[in-house]
């Protein structure tokens, strides 16, 4: 993606909208006290890392599949 091989406007718009949506979900969860316990933070961080690697793997196979 950094080389621009798969850079298309529709992919970037969808990616930005999804990241904006998730950021606001996280802000709401923090305001409601979702990060009060250390185990919740630990679990969320490790699930996020696993999700990242799954998404990268999917992107290598098919960029369209990774964005959907």
C-alpha positions as MATLAB code, in Angstrom:
seq = 'XXXXXXXXXXXXXXXXXXXXXXXXXXXXXXXXXXXXXXXXXXXXXXXXXXXXXXXXXXXXXXXXXXXX';
ca = [
       0.000    0.000    0.000;
       2.835    2.409    0.726;
       4.049    2.068   -2.872;
       0.608    3.015   -4.154;
       0.088   -0.212   -6.088;
      -3.336   -0.784   -4.585;
      -4.186    2.822   -3.752;
      -7.615    3.630   -5.027;
      -9.907    6.398   -3.850;
     -12.759    4.045   -2.944;
     -10.500    1.872   -0.747;
      -9.124    4.912    1.061;
     -12.562    6.426    1.671;
     -13.879    3.182    3.141;
     -10.762    2.721    5.257;
     -10.979    6.270    6.629;
     -14.688    5.915    7.452;
     -14.114    2.613    9.258;
     -11.180    3.940   11.269;
     -13.145    7.088   12.220;
     -16.061    4.932   13.364;
     -13.849    2.644   15.452;
     -12.036    5.576   17.045;
     -15.333    7.010   18.247;
     -16.441    3.628   19.579;
     -13.231    3.465   21.614;
     -13.697    6.989   22.956;
     -17.242    6.168   24.053;
     -16.124    2.936   25.715;
     -13.405    4.791   27.639;
     -15.908    7.403   28.820;
     -18.176    4.636   30.102;
     -15.310    3.137   32.121;
     -14.390    0.346   29.738;
     -10.692    0.736   30.497;
     -10.919    0.671   34.295;
      -9.576   -2.857   34.811;
      -6.083   -3.870   33.733;
      -7.348   -7.140   32.270;
      -9.720   -5.301   29.928;
      -6.852   -3.155   28.643;
      -4.578   -6.200   28.326;
      -7.189   -8.166   26.396;
      -8.059   -5.249   24.107;
      -4.422   -4.576   23.239;
      -3.671   -8.203   22.421;
      -6.828   -8.654   20.365;
      -5.914   -5.487   18.435;
      -2.466   -6.893   17.602;
      -3.977  -10.195   16.463;
      -6.558   -8.334   14.358;
      -3.769   -6.302   12.761;
      -1.875   -9.407   11.653;
      -5.045  -11.075   10.356;
      -5.848   -7.957    8.349;
      -2.308   -7.737    6.938;
      -2.491  -11.391    5.914;
      -5.844  -10.790    4.236;
      -4.437   -7.709    2.485;
      -1.569   -9.759    1.048;
      -4.087  -12.230   -0.369;
      -6.627   -9.690   -1.592;
      -6.755   -5.972   -0.763;
     -10.477   -5.844   -1.520;
     -11.156   -8.651    0.955;
      -9.160   -6.838    3.647;
     -11.219   -3.670    3.251;
     -14.509   -5.532    3.255;
];
